[in-house]
Each structure stands twice: as structure tokens, then as C-alpha cells.
Amino acid sequence: MNRPTPDPLAHASRIDVHTHYVPLGWPDLATAAGPATDWPWLRVTSERDAMIMVGSREFRRIGADCWDAETRLADMAADGIDAQVVSPTPVFFHYDRPADQAIKVARIFNDLALEICAPAPGRLLPFAQVPLQDPDAACRELDRCLANGHLGVEIGNHVGDRDLDDEGIVTFLQHCADRGAPVFVHPWDMPNSPRLDRWMARWLTGMPAETHLSVLALVLGGVFDRVPDTLRICFAHGGGSFAFWLGRLENAWHRRPDAVATSALPPSHYTDRFSVDSVVFEPAALRTLVDTLGASQVMVGSDYPYPLGERPVGAVVHRSDFLDDTARTALLGGNARRFLGLPPL
């Protein structure tokens, strides 16, 4: 008698909600999506090394851990991680291109993500990308991906000058809530200037600021007042600088209501409406997140496999002696199970 194959996800207690993939090659996007000279492509240098190119510009050197399931699983075993959420790398979002081109790119990469995750069902958990500049198309692509095996969706934190309180983006978030699809928000397309071109400043200061602004958009833009609390949404990199400056925001809401008090309730009321990952590296920073948002709103994320990520995954959670066993268990996996719509262990 054939016995059913156990589902590893059913017993996963340590889950990394923030990792990325890049396929080992994809169709020529100038042919598959539309004519342009600056489409990303992969310059493969060996079986285990490649360079993401954007047109003729080198963007990022990557390795087999971006596309090879066995490499990812070995690293997960070394770090004691049961499952990874595997999300797109934001350079492939293409919100700045015509929607018909972004739709084609999203379909290509979403299908390739399923291939990357296929060797380890229940352990490598694919999240989709969508053409967010076209909300109707984004909803259709999300539905297609959920039907094909994606568990949720990663979105960028803005579409040009349209933030997360833009009506079209709110329509998409409402659709995610209706479909029960978790949403992971990742900063992308950070402002550029000569002052930000040194020391990776776009990543070190721009990303936290972009994420902070996006949380503000959901709060002060009234999105949390309109979208039901069934929306499960998580922000990368500890939610940027939001938790540290919540007191400043709260003060401004009360003292400058003419400009800031645009939400139904003070900002501190909404801290249970979103989650953040734990990629803040130091216990003092993690304590700020837990004290400000609550232990139920923080979950392990690593930014694997990129060099600004955390290894071993979850190290800051293990090093944080202010956490009791219940809180540590929640951060390591219990909160992620809720975010993913899985039953508690």
C-alpha cells in the first residue's frame, strides 16, 4: 500500500520569510517582452557563478545559491531552517516599463520560480511577482500563480511616485486579502544622487527610509482603515526605520493634525496590522521591534543569499537573551506560519 508523502511544511517550526532567487538564465527579454536595450540578462561565468547584467552594466555577482535547490537546502540544514519563502529579486519587477511588458516578464519569472522550488516542495516556498503598475493585470497574475502553486506575492514598495496608498495598489492589496495571499513588501528603486553613490548608501540608508515611508502610506493613507485585517502583510529589513521613529510619528499626529492626522486613529493603533522580518542584526535593534510592534509581529528573515543578509539565519533571535522561550519560538517560525496561513504547531 502506498503511503502519502509527508508534507514538510506541516511540521516546519523554523521558517525564513525573506530570501531571494534568480534563475540560471531566462529567455531574451527583448524578444519575449518587448524591444529595449536595458533588459536584465545573466552573464554566466561558470556552473556556480554568474553576473546579473542590466543592459551593458554589471548589477550584481551571484552564485548557485540563487538557483540551485540542493545548495539552498544544504545552507538551510546548516542554519537549522525548515523552510524558506523564495521571492523574486526586485531588479526584475519592471514597474517602470509598459504594463504589457511587465506582465510577460512576471509570467516568465514566476514559472521559473516554480521550477527552482520544485525539488523541495514544502521547504522552498515560492512567492510571485506581479505587474503592479496595472492593478487588474496584477490581480490576474496573482490568481494564476496561486493556482499554480505559489504561496503568496512579493511587491515593491512603490510604483514610481505612487505609494502603497495609491487606489490601484489598494485594489490589489484588497484582492490579496480576499484571496488569503500573504504579501511581502521589499524596497526597490531607491532615490539616486551623488551623495548616495558612496558606501552602498542607497542600500544602507535609502532602503530603510523607503520602507519607513511605505508603512506611513498604509497608516496615514488610510489603507488599514479601508482594507480588512485579513490582509497579511510583512515588510523587509525590520520595517526600515519605522519602529525607532514611531514616537515621532505619534507626536506629529497629535500636534500637527492639519497635516498628519489623516488616519482614523493614532499610528500606534495600527502596529498589529503588519509584520516585519528580523534582518536587523543586533539584539538591541530586535528589542526595539519587539517592544514597539510586539513579539507576534516579528519573524525570521535573512535576505539570503545576498551578502547584506544574515548568516547563520536567525542568529540575532538566538542571541537575544531578552526573549523568553515562547517569544523566541514565535519569532523563529510560529509567526511565519500565521503569515503564510498555516495552522499553528
SVG drawing of the C-alpha trace seen along z (x, -y; Angstrom):
<svg xmlns="http://www.w3.org/2000/svg" viewBox="-13 -72 46 74">
<polyline fill="none" stroke="black" stroke-width="0.4" points="0.0,0.0 1.3,-3.4 1.5,-5.8 1.1,-9.6 4.3,-11.5 4.7,-13.6 4.4,-17.4 7.5,-19.0 5.7,-22.3 3.1,-20.7 5.8,-20.5 8.1,-23.4 8.9,-25.3 11.8,-27.5 10.9,-29.5 12.8,-32.2 10.4,-34.6 12.9,-36.7 15.1,-35.0 15.5,-35.7 16.1,-33.7 17.5,-34.3 17.1,-31.7 20.1,-30.3 19.1,-32.1 15.8,-33.1 14.6,-34.0 15.9,-37.1 13.5,-39.7 13.9,-42.0 12.3,-39.2 9.9,-37.8 8.7,-41.0 9.5,-44.0 12.3,-45.9 14.7,-47.7 18.4,-47.8 18.5,-47.7 16.7,-44.4 18.4,-42.3 20.3,-39.2 22.7,-36.8 26.3,-36.5 27.2,-33.0 30.9,-32.6 30.7,-29.0 28.3,-26.4 28.2,-28.2 28.8,-31.8 27.1,-34.5 26.7,-38.2 23.3,-39.9 23.6,-42.4 21.3,-45.4 22.0,-46.2 25.8,-46.6 26.1,-47.4 27.1,-44.9 24.5,-44.8 25.3,-42.0 27.5,-38.9 25.5,-35.9 26.2,-32.2 24.4,-28.8 22.6,-29.5 20.3,-31.8 19.0,-29.0 20.2,-25.6 17.8,-23.9 20.5,-21.5 22.7,-24.4 19.9,-26.2 18.8,-23.1 22.4,-22.5 22.6,-26.0 19.2,-25.6 20.3,-22.5 23.5,-24.2 21.4,-27.0 18.6,-24.9 15.9,-26.3 13.0,-24.1 11.5,-26.2 12.3,-29.3 10.0,-31.8 11.6,-32.2 10.9,-35.6 11.9,-37.5 14.9,-39.8 13.5,-43.3 15.6,-44.3 13.2,-42.1 9.9,-43.9 9.9,-46.3 7.2,-48.6 8.7,-51.4 8.0,-49.7 4.8,-49.4 2.4,-47.0 2.2,-44.6 5.9,-44.1 5.9,-43.7 3.1,-41.1 5.3,-39.0 8.3,-39.3 6.3,-38.3 4.9,-35.2 8.4,-34.1 10.0,-34.6 7.0,-33.2 7.1,-30.0 10.9,-29.7 10.5,-30.2 8.2,-27.1 11.0,-25.1 13.6,-26.3 11.4,-25.3 10.0,-22.1 12.8,-19.8 11.8,-20.6 8.0,-21.1 7.1,-22.3 10.6,-23.5 11.2,-26.0 8.0,-28.2 7.7,-30.3 6.3,-33.9 5.2,-35.5 5.8,-38.9 3.1,-40.9 2.9,-43.9 1.8,-46.3 1.6,-49.3 -1.6,-47.6 -3.7,-46.5 -6.1,-44.4 -3.3,-42.5 -1.6,-42.2 -4.7,-40.5 -4.9,-38.2 -1.3,-37.1 -1.6,-36.6 -4.6,-34.3 -2.7,-32.4 0.3,-31.9 -1.8,-30.8 -3.5,-28.2 0.0,-27.0 1.5,-26.6 2.8,-30.0 2.0,-30.7 2.0,-34.5 3.4,-37.6 6.3,-39.9 5.8,-43.5 8.0,-46.6 7.2,-49.4 6.1,-51.9 5.3,-52.3 7.1,-55.5 5.5,-58.3 2.6,-56.1 2.9,-54.8 1.1,-51.9 -2.0,-54.1 -2.5,-54.6 -6.0,-53.5 -4.8,-50.9 -2.4,-49.4 -5.0,-49.3 -7.2,-47.5 -4.5,-44.8 -4.0,-44.6 -7.7,-44.2 -7.6,-41.3 -4.7,-39.7 -6.8,-39.9 -9.8,-38.4 -7.7,-35.6 -5.8,-35.0 -2.5,-35.6 0.3,-36.9 2.2,-40.0 5.9,-40.6 7.0,-44.2 10.5,-44.8 12.1,-48.3 13.3,-48.9 14.1,-51.7 15.7,-53.9 16.4,-57.5 19.8,-58.2 22.2,-61.1 26.0,-61.6 25.6,-61.7 24.0,-58.2 26.5,-56.7 29.2,-56.1 29.4,-53.3 26.3,-51.5 24.3,-54.3 21.2,-53.6 21.0,-50.2 22.2,-51.3 20.1,-54.5 17.8,-54.5 16.2,-51.1 15.3,-51.8 13.8,-55.2 11.8,-53.8 10.3,-51.1 9.5,-53.6 7.7,-55.7 5.7,-52.8 4.5,-51.9 3.5,-55.5 1.5,-55.3 -0.6,-52.4 -1.2,-54.1 -1.6,-57.8 -3.0,-57.0 -5.9,-55.2 -5.3,-51.8 -5.5,-50.0 -8.8,-51.8 -10.2,-50.5 -8.7,-47.1 -9.8,-44.3 -7.5,-42.9 -7.4,-39.7 -4.6,-41.3 -1.4,-39.6 1.5,-42.0 5.1,-41.9 7.9,-44.5 11.5,-43.6 14.5,-44.7 12.7,-45.1 10.3,-47.6 13.1,-50.0 13.3,-52.9 9.6,-52.9 9.8,-51.3 12.5,-53.6 10.6,-56.7 7.1,-55.7 7.1,-58.1 8.0,-61.0 5.1,-60.0 2.7,-59.7 3.7,-63.1 3.2,-64.7 -0.2,-63.0 -1.4,-64.8 0.5,-68.1 0.1,-68.7 -3.3,-67.1 -3.8,-69.5 -1.0,-67.7 -0.6,-64.3 -3.8,-63.1 -5.2,-61.6 -5.8,-58.1 -8.9,-57.3 -6.8,-56.5 -3.3,-57.4 -0.5,-55.5 0.3,-53.3 -3.2,-51.7 -2.0,-50.0 1.1,-48.2 -0.7,-44.9 -1.8,-45.2 1.6,-44.4 4.7,-42.3 8.4,-42.8 11.3,-40.5 14.2,-40.2 17.1,-41.4 18.4,-44.0 21.5,-42.0 21.8,-43.3 19.7,-42.3 19.2,-45.9 17.6,-46.6 15.5,-43.5 14.3,-44.5 13.1,-47.8 11.0,-45.9 9.6,-43.6 8.9,-46.3 7.3,-48.6 5.3,-46.1 5.0,-43.1 6.6,-39.7 3.7,-38.5 4.7,-40.8 8.3,-39.9 9.6,-36.8 12.9,-35.5 14.1,-36.7 17.6,-36.6 17.9,-38.3 19.6,-35.0 21.6,-34.5 22.9,-38.1 25.9,-39.4 24.0,-42.1 21.9,-39.3 22.2,-37.4 24.1,-34.1 23.5,-31.9 19.9,-32.6 18.1,-33.7 21.3,-34.4 20.0,-37.7 17.0,-35.8 19.1,-33.2 21.5,-35.9 18.6,-38.0 18.5,-36.9 15.6,-39.2 13.3,-36.8 11.6,-34.1 11.1,-30.6 7.6,-31.5 8.6,-34.7 11.7,-33.0 9.6,-30.2 7.1,-32.7 9.9,-34.6 11.6,-31.5 8.5,-30.1 5.2,-30.4 4.6,-33.9 5.6,-32.9 3.1,-30.1 0.4,-32.6 1.6,-34.9 1.6,-32.0 -1.9,-30.9 -0.7,-27.6 -2.1,-26.1 -0.1,-26.5 2.0,-23.6"/>
</svg>
